[in-house]
Amino acid sequence: VQLQASGGGLVQAGDSLRLSCPASGRTGRSYTMGWFRQAPGKEREFVAAIRWSDGSTYYGDAAKGRFAISRDNAKNTVYLQMRSLEPEDTANYLCAASRSHVIVSAIYSAASYAFWGQGTQVTVSS
């Protein structure tokens, strides 16, 4: 599975961005796709995830109320709509896909995802 995240950029606080991540290769119906982010000197942080089978969504604390993850089955693409961006959201945003079904308690862990894209940089100025 190949993932290619895009849509990042330099924005001002309060602005919005939409990230995209098309998946190509052998993808099944039971996998989960997620977004993580990593800022310099910080650990990788879970942002959001979506189950491909039923569209169930999961969010990290920083994303709740501001970000929305969605999918386009026909395009095999996952999106992350980000609103009210803050300087603290500055990071490299990576999309990831699991190899198979992931139980809910494991969705928030990077270790549950076997495939990773190269990430797209989001920089929010104050």
N, CA, C and O of each residue as an XYZ file, in Angstrom:
504
protein
N       0.845     -1.186      0.000
C       0.000      0.000      0.000
C       0.883      1.240      0.000
O       1.792      1.377      0.818
N       0.598      2.129     -0.925
C       1.343      3.386     -1.006
C       0.421      4.544     -0.626
O      -0.733      4.603     -1.052
N       0.946      5.450      0.174
C       0.185      6.593      0.652
C       0.918      7.870      0.287
O       2.144      7.931      0.374
N       0.185      8.879     -0.116
C       0.782     10.146     -0.531
C      -0.024     11.297      0.051
O      -1.044     11.695     -0.513
N       0.429     11.827      1.170
C      -0.266     12.937      1.810
C       0.046     14.249      1.106
O       1.161     14.461      0.629
N      -0.946     15.122      1.046
C      -0.745     16.445      0.448
C      -1.727     17.426      1.072
O      -2.634     17.036      1.808
N      -1.533     18.699      0.766
C      -2.464     19.717      1.236
C      -1.943     20.613      2.331
O      -2.618     21.562      2.731
N      -0.755     20.329      2.822
C      -0.190     21.168      3.860
C       0.255     22.510      3.313
O       0.212     22.749      2.106
N       0.682     23.380      4.210
C       1.147     24.684      3.792
C       1.337     25.616      4.962
O       1.239     25.217      6.122
N       1.609     26.864      4.638
C       1.787     27.902      5.656
C       0.512     28.723      5.733
O       0.088     29.319      4.743
N      -0.097     28.753      6.912
C      -1.347     29.489      7.101
C      -1.247     30.311      8.374
O      -0.310     30.163      9.159
N      -2.231     31.179      8.561
C      -2.295     31.985      9.775
C      -3.241     31.334     10.783
O      -4.114     30.544     10.422
N      -3.050     31.676     12.027
C      -3.931     31.175     13.075
C      -5.385     31.506     12.735
O      -5.704     32.625     12.332
N      -6.250     30.519     12.905
C      -7.658     30.692     12.593
C      -8.050     30.198     11.213
O      -9.234     30.036     10.919
N      -7.062     29.960     10.371
C      -7.337     29.486      9.013
C      -7.689     28.000      9.008
O      -7.630     27.316     10.029
N      -8.058     27.529      7.814
C      -8.413     26.123      7.613
C      -7.528     25.511      6.539
O      -6.999     26.208      5.673
N      -7.380     24.202      6.615
C      -6.666     23.439      5.594
C      -7.355     22.093      5.449
O      -7.959     21.586      6.395
N      -7.260     21.523      4.263
C      -7.740     20.166      4.062
C      -6.604     19.312      3.512
O      -6.063     19.585      2.441
N      -6.265     18.300      4.247
C      -5.232     17.362      3.828
C      -5.885     16.184      3.119
O      -7.004     15.785      3.443
N      -5.168     15.639      2.151
C      -5.645     14.486      1.395
C      -4.602     13.386      1.421
O      -3.402     13.644      1.512
N      -5.079     12.163      1.339
C      -4.153     11.032      1.305
C      -4.779      9.895      0.509
O      -5.546      9.104      1.058
N      -4.463      9.806     -0.776
C      -4.940      8.666     -1.557
C      -4.106      7.425     -1.252
O      -2.897      7.508     -1.035
N      -4.764      6.295     -1.240
C      -4.100      5.019     -1.008
C      -4.134      4.206     -2.292
O      -5.181      4.078     -2.926
N      -2.996      3.661     -2.670
C      -2.932      2.816     -3.851
C      -2.301      1.482     -3.475
O      -1.635      1.362     -2.446
N      -2.518      0.501     -4.308
C      -1.993     -0.818     -4.020
C      -3.079     -1.716     -3.480
O      -4.265     -1.451     -3.676
N      -2.686     -2.766     -2.808
C      -3.648     -3.762     -2.331
C      -4.232     -3.334     -0.991
O      -3.631     -3.551      0.061
N      -5.395     -2.732     -1.044
C      -6.085     -2.324      0.181
C      -7.334     -3.169      0.349
O      -8.030     -3.443     -0.629
N      -7.622     -3.577      1.547
C      -8.811     -4.369      1.803
C      -9.923     -3.519      2.367
O      -9.772     -2.304      2.497
N     -11.025     -4.133      2.700
C     -12.172     -3.401      3.227
C     -12.141     -3.278      4.743
O     -12.917     -2.515      5.319
N     -11.269     -4.008      5.384
C     -11.306     -4.030      6.842
C     -10.228     -3.165      7.477
O      -9.999     -3.238      8.685
N      -9.563     -2.344      6.661
C      -8.469     -1.608      7.252
C      -8.925     -0.255      7.799
O     -10.049      0.189      7.563
N      -8.036      0.370      8.521
C      -8.270      1.672      9.126
C      -7.209      2.633      8.608
O      -6.040      2.272      8.477
N      -7.622      3.845      8.319
C      -6.648      4.873      7.934
C      -6.632      5.958      8.993
O      -7.662      6.318      9.562
N      -5.444      6.465      9.239
C      -5.313      7.450     10.299
C      -4.389      8.588      9.918
O      -3.597      8.491      8.980
N      -4.509      9.662     10.666
C      -3.600     10.795     10.565
C      -2.858     10.940     11.894
O      -3.454     10.897     12.970
N      -1.573     11.109     11.789
C      -0.733     11.409     12.937
C       0.040     12.685     12.608
O       0.113     13.103     11.452
N       0.606     13.286     13.630
C       1.444     14.451     13.379
C       2.667     14.390     14.282
O       2.641     13.808     15.367
N       3.726     15.005     13.803
C       4.958     15.027     14.591
C       5.635     16.372     14.422
O       5.963     16.784     13.310
N       5.837     17.040     15.528
C       6.555     18.308     15.538
C       8.000     18.040     15.942
O       8.272     17.037     16.601
N       8.927     18.905     15.567
C      10.335     18.705     15.918
C      10.520     18.548     17.420
O      10.036     19.358     18.211
N      11.226     17.499     17.793
C      11.516     17.269     19.195
C      10.379     16.668     19.995
O      10.493     16.498     21.209
N       9.280     16.343     19.323
C       8.130     15.778     20.019
C       7.802     14.397     19.480
O       8.212     14.030     18.378
N       7.059     13.638     20.270
C       6.655     12.310     19.845
C       5.529     12.398     18.817
O       4.805     13.391     18.736
N       5.409     11.335     18.046
C       4.320     11.262     17.086
C       2.990     11.215     17.832
O       2.830     10.470     18.799
N       2.052     12.014     17.371
C       0.778     12.178     18.069
C      -0.390     11.743     17.183
O      -0.450     12.099     16.006
N      -1.298     10.987     17.746
C      -2.487     10.570     17.029
C      -3.412     11.766     16.825
O      -3.655     12.538     17.752
N      -3.929     11.913     15.593
C      -4.842     13.009     15.292
C      -6.260     12.489     15.057
O      -7.204     12.924     15.717
N      -6.403     11.561     14.118
C      -7.736     11.050     13.787
C      -7.597      9.764     12.993
O      -6.555      9.498     12.394
N      -8.664      8.966     12.996
C      -8.676      7.731     12.221
C     -10.092      7.433     11.773
O     -11.064      7.910     12.360
N     -10.190      6.634     10.719
C     -11.498      6.248     10.191
C     -11.443      4.800      9.740
O     -10.495      4.379      9.078
N     -12.449      4.058     10.099
C     -12.562      2.673      9.642
C     -13.141      2.666      8.237
O     -14.173      3.285      7.977
N     -12.475      1.966      7.339
C     -12.947      1.971      5.967
C     -14.258      1.222      5.803
O     -15.044      1.538      4.910
N     -14.501      0.235      6.653
C     -15.680     -0.613      6.473
C     -16.988      0.123      6.781
O     -17.964     -0.006      6.041
N     -17.007      0.887      7.863
C     -18.264      1.512      8.257
C     -18.162      3.015      8.489
O     -19.153      3.649      8.850
N     -16.992      3.589      8.290
C     -16.840      5.031      8.427
C     -16.754      5.534      9.855
O     -16.805      6.744     10.075
N     -16.626      4.659     10.821
C     -16.495      5.103     12.211
C     -15.242      5.963     12.353
O     -14.191      5.652     11.794
N     -15.374      7.041     13.107
C     -14.257      7.981     13.252
C     -13.791      8.080     14.692
O     -14.557      7.850     15.628
N     -12.522      8.426     14.853
C     -11.900      8.520     16.168
C     -10.966      9.718     16.137
O     -10.305      9.972     15.130
N     -10.912     10.449     17.237
C     -10.119     11.678     17.283
C      -9.252     11.747     18.521
O      -9.617     11.271     19.596
N      -8.086     12.357     18.336
C      -7.254     12.682     19.474
C      -7.758     13.952     20.132
O      -8.563     14.681     19.552
N      -7.292     14.215     21.321
C      -7.787     15.361     22.074
C      -7.577     16.683     21.339
O      -8.440     17.560     21.387
N      -6.460     16.832     20.673
C      -6.174     18.102     19.998
C      -7.080     18.344     18.808
O      -7.258     19.486     18.385
N      -7.655     17.284     18.263
C      -8.463     17.396     17.048
C      -9.954     17.557     17.324
O     -10.693     18.047     16.470
N     -10.392     17.157     18.485
C     -11.829     17.154     18.774
C     -12.421     18.549     18.662
O     -11.931     19.509     19.256
N     -13.495     18.629     17.877
C     -14.198     19.890     17.711
C     -13.642     20.792     16.630
O     -14.303     21.752     16.235
N     -12.443     20.509     16.139
C     -11.833     21.370     15.118
C     -11.512     20.635     13.826
O     -11.565     21.224     12.747
N     -11.183     19.364     13.927
C     -10.790     18.588     12.756
C     -11.866     17.559     12.436
O     -12.604     17.119     13.317
N     -11.943     17.185     11.167
C     -12.881     16.156     10.749
C     -12.211     15.259      9.726
O     -11.657     15.737      8.736
N     -12.264     13.963      9.965
C     -11.704     12.997      9.026
C     -12.842     12.408      8.221
O     -13.929     12.168      8.746
N     -12.590     12.176      6.949
C     -13.611     11.598      6.075
C     -12.922     10.759      5.006
O     -11.700     10.787      4.866
N     -13.721     10.019      4.261
C     -13.148      9.164      3.218
C     -13.997      9.234      1.965
O     -15.189      9.536      2.015
N     -13.367      8.954      0.850
C     -14.043      8.823     -0.430
C     -13.737      7.427     -0.934
O     -12.629      7.146     -1.392
N     -14.719      6.564     -0.846
C     -14.492      5.170     -1.219
C     -14.074      5.026     -2.680
O     -13.190      4.233     -3.004
N     -14.713      5.795     -3.555
C     -14.426      5.666     -4.985
C     -12.992      6.063     -5.303
O     -12.368      5.491     -6.197
N     -12.472      7.038     -4.575
C     -11.113      7.511     -4.828
C     -10.097      6.868     -3.905
O      -8.896      7.109     -4.030
N     -10.577      6.046     -2.974
C      -9.686      5.409     -2.007
C      -8.815      6.452     -1.294
O      -7.608      6.280     -1.123
N      -9.468      7.519     -0.895
C      -8.752      8.666     -0.335
C      -9.348      9.055      1.011
O     -10.565      9.039      1.199
N      -8.480      9.401      1.931
C      -8.902      9.908      3.225
C      -8.533     11.388      3.314
O      -7.497     11.814      2.804
N      -9.382     12.150      3.960
C      -9.182     13.587      4.094
C      -9.142     13.974      5.567
O      -9.709     13.298      6.424
N      -8.463     15.069      5.832
C      -8.491     15.659      7.163
C      -8.789     17.141      6.995
O      -7.934     17.909      6.555
N     -10.004     17.534      7.347
C     -10.391     18.931      7.310
C     -10.031     19.565      8.647
O     -10.509     19.132      9.695
N      -9.196     20.577      8.607
C      -8.737     21.225      9.833
C      -9.225     22.669      9.857
O      -9.022     23.414      8.898
N      -9.864     23.059     10.947
C     -10.384     24.415     11.100
C      -9.807     25.043     12.354
O      -9.299     24.351     13.236
N      -9.892     26.355     12.420
C      -9.412     27.101     13.591
C      -8.003     26.672     13.969
O      -7.721     26.380     15.131
N      -7.142     26.639     12.999
C      -5.776     26.185     13.248
C      -5.050     27.117     14.209
O      -5.255     28.330     14.207
N      -4.206     26.517     15.020
C      -3.430     27.231     16.028
C      -1.946     26.970     15.797
O      -1.587     25.959     15.192
N      -1.084     27.859     16.266
C       0.362     27.611     16.110
C       0.781     26.250     16.659
O       1.730     25.646     16.159
N       0.081     25.767     17.682
C       0.410     24.465     18.264
C       0.110     23.310     17.320
O       0.537     22.183     17.571
N      -0.611     23.571     16.245
C      -0.891     22.528     15.260
C       0.241     22.370     14.254
O       0.194     21.476     13.409
N       1.238     23.208     14.331
C       2.366     23.117     13.424
C       3.080     21.787     13.592
O       3.533     21.449     14.686
N       3.180     21.032     12.497
C       3.790     19.701     12.546
C       3.821     19.115     11.140
O       3.230     19.654     10.204
N       4.516     18.014     11.025
C       4.449     17.203      9.822
C       3.305     16.208     10.001
O       3.311     15.411     10.939
N       2.335     16.255      9.108
C       1.161     15.401      9.217
C       1.329     14.180      8.321
O       1.565     14.297      7.118
N       1.205     13.028      8.925
C       1.422     11.772      8.211
C       0.126     10.967      8.157
O      -0.610     10.897      9.142
N      -0.145     10.367      7.017
C      -1.269      9.454      6.942
C      -0.735      8.026      7.013
O       0.392      7.742      6.607
N      -1.558      7.156      7.527
C      -1.152      5.780      7.754
C      -2.325      4.850      7.508
O      -3.484      5.252      7.606
N      -2.015      3.613      7.191
C      -3.043      2.604      6.968
C      -2.664      1.326      7.693
O      -1.497      0.938      7.743
N      -3.670      0.689      8.248
C      -3.413     -0.586      8.903
C      -3.422     -1.705      7.869
O      -3.902     -1.535      6.748
N      -2.886     -2.841      8.266
C      -2.874     -3.988      7.354
C      -4.219     -4.708      7.380
O      -4.626     -5.315      6.389
N      -4.902     -4.635      8.518
C      -6.187     -5.327      8.668
C      -6.976     -4.626      9.768
O      -6.660     -3.504     10.166
N      -7.995     -5.304     10.243
C      -8.844     -4.732     11.275
C      -8.033     -4.368     12.521
O      -7.126     -5.092     12.932
N      -8.392     -3.219     13.108
C      -7.741     -2.750     14.330
C      -8.812     -2.565     15.402
O      -9.830     -1.915     15.165
N      -8.579     -3.134     16.566
C      -9.552     -2.957     17.640
C      -9.512     -1.514     18.120
O      -8.503     -0.827     17.965
N     -10.611     -1.061     18.701
C     -10.751      0.345     19.048
C      -9.622      0.823     19.953
O      -9.073      1.904     19.741
N      -9.277      0.040     20.940
C      -8.252      0.482     21.895
C      -6.893      0.661     21.243
O      -6.033      1.353     21.789
N      -6.686      0.053     20.094
C      -5.384      0.133     19.420
C      -5.361      1.172     18.307
O      -4.303      1.436     17.736
N      -6.496      1.758     17.993
C      -6.564      2.705     16.878
C      -5.697      3.928     17.124
O      -5.227      4.553     16.173
N      -5.482      4.272     18.364
C      -4.762      5.494     18.706
C      -3.240      5.307     18.711
O      -2.491      6.262     18.918
N      -2.802      4.088     18.484
C      -1.378      3.769     18.553
C      -0.768      3.684     17.169
O      -1.311      3.018     16.288
N       0.354      4.352     16.972
C       1.053      4.298     15.691
C       1.484      2.874     15.347
O       1.620      2.533     14.172
N       1.695      2.056     16.351
C       2.144      0.683     16.126
C       1.099     -0.162     15.404
O       1.422     -1.227     14.876
N      -0.151      0.302     15.375
C      -1.219     -0.452     14.719
C      -1.244     -0.256     13.210
O      -2.006     -0.926     12.514
N      -0.432      0.641     12.703
C      -0.456      0.999     11.287
C       0.818      0.511     10.612
O       1.926      0.841     11.034
N       0.644     -0.273      9.566
C       1.788     -0.890      8.893
C       2.337     -0.031      7.760
O       3.506     -0.157      7.395
N       1.497      0.843      7.201
C       1.893      1.612      6.019
C       1.816      3.099      6.327
O       0.860      3.580      6.936
N       2.851      3.818      5.889
C       2.954      5.247      6.188
C       3.315      6.035      4.944
O       4.117      5.590      4.124
N       2.717      7.207      4.810
C       3.121      8.138      3.774
C       4.251      9.004      4.288
O       4.663      8.881      5.441
N       4.753      9.883      3.430
C       5.911     10.691      3.802
C       5.537     11.934      4.591
O       6.414     12.578      5.167
N       4.280     12.283      4.634
C       3.834     13.423      5.412
C       3.769     14.708      4.618
O       4.398     14.853      3.570
N       2.985     15.641      5.150
C       2.869     16.969      4.566
C       2.987     17.986      5.694
O       2.362     17.834      6.744
N       3.786     19.016      5.475
C       4.068     19.975      6.532
C       2.961     21.006      6.655
O       2.524     21.593      5.665
N       2.516     21.215      7.880
C       1.555     22.270      8.196
C       2.226     23.239      9.151
O       2.704     22.851     10.217
N       2.258     24.498      8.759
C       2.851     25.529      9.602
C       1.823     26.623      9.832
O       1.292     27.203      8.885
N       1.549     26.897     11.099
C       0.545     27.891     11.455
C       1.243     29.047     12.164
O       1.849     28.870     13.221
N       1.149     30.210     11.576
C       1.782     31.396     12.174
C       0.775     32.138     13.050
O      -0.430     32.105     12.799
N       1.285     32.798     14.072
C       0.406     33.514     15.012
C       0.140     34.932     14.558
O      -0.578     35.672     15.230
